[in-house]
Each structure stands twice: as structure tokens, then as C-alpha cells.
């Protein structure tokens, strides 16, 4: 078992000016994948729905991408988050980080072949 940093970047898909999603979610996922490939990082992505309140008190619901990265430095996470914030035209993106215990389970039958 190995301990490593797990970071999750939450990227809303509503445009920061129009407050509406401009493109299909799959196009945003394609951009996200290209960003991760350009940084040479392994990742997983989930589509989720969420809601939040703006500073003026108005409530917004939107589609959100949840990008999970393991074992990356805080500097790398910040760079990726900044790029995604810019590419997706967001006011901000949210990042959470925690230490995770990671291990891999293998099929013993495959090892015998």
C-alpha cells in the first residue's frame, strides 16, 4: 500500500459571463483530456451536477466535471486548474486535496499464464 496525494478539480461548465453552458459536455471532456495528456498525467473524470450561490445570493445549477489526479505536486495541480479555468472561461475552479492509500489488485490467474 502506498500513500499519495489525491487532488480533485471541480470545473463548472456554465460560462462565467453568460451563466449558460455553451457547448455539449463531451466537448468539454475532450478539452480536459487534451490538457491532461499535454501535462502527461493519468486522470479520471466524472460528470456531476451541482448547485451553488453567487456572491449576490443568486442560486445556480450547472453541469460540472470532476477531475481526479493522483500523485501530482501542488504546483502541477495549480497549473492544470489554472489552464482549465481559462479554457472553460470560469471565474474559478475548486480544488480539494487529501492523502490517499493506493494499491493495485491483480488477477492471479493472469499472472500464471
Buried (B, 14 or more C-beta within 10 A) or exposed (E): EEEEBBBBBBBBBBBEEEEEBEEEEEEBBEBBEEBBEEBEBEBEBEEEEEEEEEEEEEEEEBBBBBBBBBBBEEEBBBBBBEBBBEBBEBEEBBBEBEEBEEEEEEEEEEEEE
